Amino acid sequence: MNAEKLQLTEFHKDRVIIQITDTHLMDRPEAEFVGINPEENFHAVMDDIKQQYPHIDAIVHTGDLAQAAFPETYDRYINYMKAFGVDFYHIPGNHDNLRFFPFHTPEPSPAVISIGQWRIILLNSAVSGQTDGHIQDEQLLELKKILAQLQDCFVIIACHHNPFEMKSKWLDQHKLKNVDELKAVLEPFQNIKALIHGHVHQESHNEWNRIPFISTPATCVQFKPLSQEFAFDQIAPGYRCLHLKASGEFETVVHRLKNFKVTINEEISGY
């Protein structure tokens, strides 16, 4: 096979993307948070990913990378992911420190990941000093320009905050606040295949304008679905695999760790 044909085959092949989210790493690897060790959880999830998916095109982290959001926390994460040996990308969450966060592109420009015919656009929905989310106007304007240039590609949007309510009163007050503005940017484009997000520490699926909006379990602790008051869920951490097809379709599955002992301190009443 000549080089041109090989390049064409590579461009049109199926791809495998892994989404992880809400690692809530501490500044020291041995430090605990709400009765668990986030570092151990994170490494256990990454070990499972390596076993389940030996061939990955990219890993996307959808925010709350750090709980103790210091430079040493981010440096340790970056070094670990480099050693893991797979292309990796990340966006901040409300627990991250935007001064120290390792952005891929200068704010407010969204980062764009190119993988064959697919593009993954990374949006920052985190606002310094706030728990709820907001995508700044300048970033939405940049997003509109990018989408106009990518109409021949298949697009996935990634942000941290949930655009849709989770039917949990305590959690829904911290959702993405300018959802209508985001929808107005997305609506004209027919090639947006999904929006993935974190923040809610649980699996969920909503749909708007034929676009699935999907969340993924945290590598850290899980939140109890449909709970009106703050509550942890006694369920193992997990991650999401997205199998991106050359046809523009995709399949996705959530994996949770098996034989994992949950040790959450349930006396904690806030997060």
N, C-alpha and C positions, 0 to 999 in steps of 0.2 A: 504493500500500500504506500503510495507516494505521500509526501508531507502535506500536500493540499487536501487530499482525501482524508488523511488521518486527522487533520485539524477540523474538517467538516464533521467527521464522526464524533469527535470530542465535543463539539458545539451542540450537537443534537442528541446527546445521550441523556438518560435520566440522572437526577441528582438526589443526594441525601443531605438534608439539613437537620440539625438538632437544635431545639430550643431549650435552654435552661433559664431559670429565673429565680429571683429572690433568694440569693445565697446568704445574705446578711452576715458576711464574714467579719470577724473581729480583728483587732490590731495584732493580737497574738494567737497563733494557731491552737494553743491549748485553752484559750478562754471560752467560757460558756455563755450562753444567752438563752433565757427562758427555759433553763434546765437541760439544754442540749449543747452539743459542740458543733457549731455550724461548719467548721472546717472538715470534721469527720463525715458529716452528712454529704457535703459537697464532693469530697473525694470518693465516697461510696457511690454516688451517682455517676461520677466520671468513670469509675472502674466498670460500672454496669454498661455505660455507653460503649466503652472500648470492647467489651465482650459481645454485646448485641450487634454493634455496627462497626466492624473493623475498617470499613471504607466510607468516610464521611467527607463531604465537600466543604462544610463550614459549620461552626457552632455559633449561635446567636444568643446572647444573654440579654433578657429584656428588663433589667433594672433591679434596684436594691442589691447591687453587688456587695455593698458594705453596710454593716450596722455601726461598727466603729470606723467611721469614714475618714481615715488618715492616710497620708501618702504611703506609709509602710504596708497598709492593708492592700491598697491597689497594686503596689509593687510586687507583693507576694502572689497576688492573683495573676498578674501579667506573666511573671516568671513561671508559675505552674502551667499556665495555658501554653506558653511557648514550648515547654518541655513535653506537653501532651502531643504536640506535633500536628495539629489540625488548624487551619485558618479560623480565627475567632474574632468576634465582633461584640460590641456591648453598647447599651444606652443606659443613662442614669435613671434611678428611681427616687422617690421622695426621701429615702434615708441616706442617699448618697450626698457627698459634698461636691457641689459643682465647681468649686475652686480647685479641687484636687483630682476630679474625675478625668480619666484618660480618654478624652473625646477623639474620635477618628478624624473629624473635620472641624474647623473653627465654627463656633456658633455665629449665626443661626442656621448655617447650611446643613441640611440633612446629609448623612453619609449614604452612599449608594454602593451596594455590593453586587458585582457582576459575576454570575455563575451560569455559563452557557447562555441560553435564551432567557434566563430568569434574572430579575433584579430585586434585591431586598433593600428597601428604603428605611433607614433608621431615624426615627423622630424623637426629639427630646420633649417629654411631657412634664418633666420635673421643674419645680419652681422653688428657689431657695427659701427656706423658712416655712414652706407650706406642705401639708400632707396631700391635699387634692392636686389634681393635675390641670395643666393649661399649656397648649401649644401656641407659642407666641406668633403674632401676626406675620412678622418677617419670615418665620420658618414656613408658615402656610403658603406664603407667596412663593418662596423657593420651591416648595413641594409642587405647586401648580406648574411651575416652569419645568421642573424635572419630569413630571408625568407627561407633559406635552411632548417631551423629547423621547419618551420611552414607549410610544404607542405600538411599536413593533415587538415589544418584549412582554413577558409575563411578569407581573409585579406583585410582591408581597410587602405590606407595610408593617413595621414593628414600632410599638411604643410601650411605655410602662403601664400607664393608667388605663383602667377599664372604661371604654366608651359607653357600655350598656350597664344598667343596674343589675345587681346580683340578687336582688330581693332580700338583702340583709341591711337593715336600717343603719347599723353602725358603720358598715363598710361603704354603703352607697353614698354617704355624705362626702366621701373622699375620691369619687370617680373623676374622670376627665370632665372639666367644666364647660369647655367650648366645643362640644361634640357637633353641634349644628354647623359651625364654621368648618370643621374638618369634613363633614359630610358634603358640604357645598363644593369643596375642592375635589373630592373623590367622585362625585356623582357623574360627571360627563365622561368618565373613562371606563371602557368596557373590559380592559385587560387587567384590572386589579383582582387578583385571585383570592386574597385573604388578608386579614389584619390580625397579627398575633400580639398578645400583650401578657403582662404579668400582674403584679400588685395584689391580686385577690387570693393568692395561695390556694387555688383550687382549679379544677378543670371546668370549663364552661364553653358553651357554643351559642352564639346569637347570629342572626342573619339580617342584613339590610342591603337592598339594591343588588341582590344576588351575591353579595360579598359575605363570606363567613367571618365572624369576629370571634376568635378563640383564645382562651387563656389556658395556662399550663400550671400544674402543681409546682410548688416551691421545692428547691433542694433543702430548704430550712423547714420550719414548722408549717402545718396546714391549718387553714381556717375552716370552721364548720359551715357547710352550705346552708342557706336559708335561715340563719340565726339572726334574730333581731338584736341581740346583745353580743358583745365580744365573746367569742368562744373558739378554742382550738379544736381541731379534729384529730382523733386518734387514728391516723392513717399515715402510711409511709410516704416519704418524699418521692419525687418523680421528675420526669422530663418528657418532652414531646419529640417525636420523629416526624419530619415532613418529607415524603417521597415525591419529589417534583419531577413530573414527566415531560418529555420533549413535546408532547401534544398540548401542553398548557393545563392539563388536569393535575391534581395532586391527591395523594392519600396521606392520612395522618393517623398516628396512634400514640397514646400516652402510655408510658411505662412507669411502674412504681417498683421500688426496691422490694424484693421478697425476703422473708425471714429477717425483717428489720424491726428492732425493738424500739418503740416510741417511748421517750422519757421526758415528756413535757411537764413543766411545772404549771399545773392548771390553776393554781391560786392567783396567778397573775391576771389582773383585770383590764389591762391595756397593753398596747403594743407600740 
